[in-house]
Amino acid sequence: MQAIAEAVGIRKQSVLHHFPTKEELRRQVLLQLFAHWNDTLPRIFRDAKGGRDRIESIIRSVSEFLSEDPDRARLLLRELLDRPDEMRDLIRDYSREWTRLICDAIREAQAQGTVYPDVHPEAYVAHLSLSMVAGVGQYRVIRSLLGPGGNDDSIGAYIGEIIRIAKLGLFRPPRV
């Protein structure tokens, strides 16, 4: 707590006033991450033109948010591994609405014929979410697989590949 206080330029007592324990601070950080999505994803849905645009916008937004600060992804990954019961409850309680929005968009696109009919929307969202969190969270470790050019600058290429794979597994090729 002292290190946090010093990093933000306040006294430790001020931090403890808002967050009486490290556990409460950890929980509030997690809740802030979930709150971001509860605020951001509905806006993306309102602003996007339609099914494919909505889904692509969400994938891009999630990947950009995580890659802007990979510690977000590392925290989520660590929490998923260390506290699966608590994370299950947080995901259920704080992600239900935006998960429903995304799954409804996938179902709508399936009805329009732009998404593969055998895609299970909830499983797809869960798999893609975990892929992005794990991929960005472990990028420092796996970037060595990108060859001699694997450095922090190549995270864009790495995220681009996650997005490409996500789109290939979801969207049917355009009819010619």
C-alpha positions in Angstrom: 0.0 0.0 0.0 2.9 2.3 0.7 4.3 1.8 -2.8 0.9 2.6 -4.3 0.7 5.8 -2.2 4.1 6.9 -3.3 3.4 6.1 -7.0 0.3 8.4 -6.9 1.9 11.0 -4.7 -0.3 10.7 -1.6 0.0 9.4 1.9 -0.6 5.8 2.7 -3.4 6.8 5.1 -5.2 8.4 2.2 -5.0 5.2 0.2 -6.2 3.2 3.3 -9.1 5.7 3.7 -10.5 4.6 0.3 -9.3 1.0 0.3 -9.0 -0.3 3.9 -7.3 -3.5 2.7 -5.3 -4.8 -0.2 -8.1 -7.2 -0.9 -10.6 -4.3 -1.3 -8.1 -2.4 -3.6 -7.7 -5.6 -5.8 -11.5 -6.0 -6.0 -12.1 -2.4 -6.9 -9.5 -2.6 -9.7 -11.3 -5.6 -11.1 -14.7 -3.9 -10.8 -13.2 -0.9 -12.7 -12.2 -3.2 -15.6 -15.7 -4.7 -15.8 -17.2 -1.2 -15.5 -15.2 -0.1 -18.5 -16.9 -2.8 -20.6 -20.3 -2.1 -19.2 -19.9 1.5 -20.4 -18.0 0.9 -23.6 -19.7 -2.0 -25.3 -23.2 -0.6 -25.4 -21.8 2.6 -27.0 -20.0 0.5 -29.6 -23.3 -1.2 -30.4 -25.1 2.1 -30.8 -22.4 3.6 -33.0 -21.8 0.5 -35.3 -23.8 0.2 -38.5 -24.8 -3.5 -38.2 -23.9 -7.1 -37.4 -20.4 -7.5 -39.0 -19.4 -3.9 -38.1 -20.6 -4.3 -34.5 -18.7 -7.5 -34.0 -15.5 -6.3 -35.6 -15.7 -3.0 -33.6 -16.0 -5.0 -30.4 -13.1 -7.3 -31.2 -10.9 -4.3 -32.1 -12.0 -2.3 -29.0 -11.2 -5.2 -26.6 -7.9 -5.9 -28.2 -6.9 -2.2 -28.1 -8.0 -1.8 -24.5 -5.9 -4.8 -23.4 -2.9 -4.0 -25.5 -2.8 -0.3 -24.3 -1.9 -1.6 -20.9 -1.1 -5.3 -20.9 -1.1 -5.4 -17.1 -4.9 -5.3 -17.4 -4.8 -8.6 -19.2 -2.2 -10.0 -16.8 -4.3 -9.1 -13.8 -7.4 -10.8 -15.4 -5.4 -13.9 -16.3 -3.9 -14.1 -12.8 -7.3 -13.7 -11.2 -8.8 -16.4 -13.4 -6.1 -18.8 -12.4 -5.9 -17.9 -8.7 -9.5 -17.1 -7.9 -11.7 -19.0 -10.3 -14.8 -19.0 -8.1 -14.7 -15.3 -7.5 -14.0 -14.5 -11.2 -16.9 -16.8 -12.3 -19.2 -14.7 -10.1 -17.8 -11.4 -11.2 -18.0 -12.4 -14.9 -21.6 -13.6 -14.4 -22.6 -10.5 -12.5 -20.8 -7.8 -14.5 -20.5 -9.3 -18.0 -24.0 -10.7 -18.5 -25.4 -7.6 -20.3 -22.6 -7.1 -22.8 -22.2 -10.8 -23.4 -25.9 -10.9 -24.3 -25.5 -8.0 -26.6 -22.6 -9.7 -28.5 -24.4 -13.0 -28.6 -27.5 -11.4 -29.9 -25.5 -9.6 -32.6 -23.9 -13.0 -33.6 -27.4 -14.6 -33.8 -28.6 -11.7 -35.9 -25.7 -12.1 -38.3 -26.3 -15.8 -38.4 -29.9 -15.1 -39.4 -28.6 -12.8 -42.1 -26.2 -15.5 -43.3 -23.0 -13.6 -42.6 -21.9 -15.7 -39.7 -21.5 -19.5 -39.8 -24.7 -21.1 -38.5 -22.8 -23.7 -36.4 -21.1 -21.0 -34.2 -22.2 -21.2 -30.6 -22.4 -17.5 -29.6 -21.7 -17.9 -25.9 -18.8 -20.3 -26.4 -17.4 -18.1 -29.2 -17.5 -15.0 -26.9 -15.9 -17.0 -24.0 -13.2 -18.4 -26.2 -12.3 -15.1 -27.9 -12.3 -13.3 -24.5 -9.9 -15.8 -23.0 -7.7 -15.8 -26.2 -7.3 -12.0 -26.0 -6.7 -11.9 -22.3 -4.2 -14.8 -22.4 -2.6 -13.6 -25.6 -2.0 -10.1 -24.5 -1.3 -11.1 -20.9 1.5 -13.5 -21.9 2.8 -11.6 -24.9 6.1 -10.8 -23.3 6.7 -14.5 -22.9 5.5 -15.7 -26.3 6.8 -12.8 -28.4 10.0 -14.8 -28.8 8.0 -17.2 -31.0 7.7 -14.3 -33.5 11.3 -14.8 -34.5 14.2 -12.3 -34.4 11.8 -9.4 -34.9 9.6 -10.3 -31.9 9.6 -7.2 -29.8 7.1 -4.9 -28.1 6.4 -3.2 -31.4 5.1 -6.4 -32.9 2.2 -6.7 -30.5 0.1 -5.0 -33.2 0.9 -7.8 -35.6 0.1 -10.4 -32.8 -3.2 -8.7 -32.0 -4.0 -8.4 -35.7 -3.6 -12.2 -36.0 -5.9 -12.8 -33.1 -8.5 -10.6 -34.8 -7.9 -12.3 -38.2 -8.4 -15.8 -36.7 -11.5 -14.5 -34.8 -13.1 -13.2 -38.0 -12.2 -16.3 -40.0 -13.9 -18.5 -37.4 -17.0 -16.4 -37.3 -17.8 -14.7 -40.6 -18.7 -16.6 -43.7 -17.0 -15.5 -46.9 -18.9 -12.9 -48.8 -21.2 -14.4 -51.5 -20.0 -13.6 -55.0 
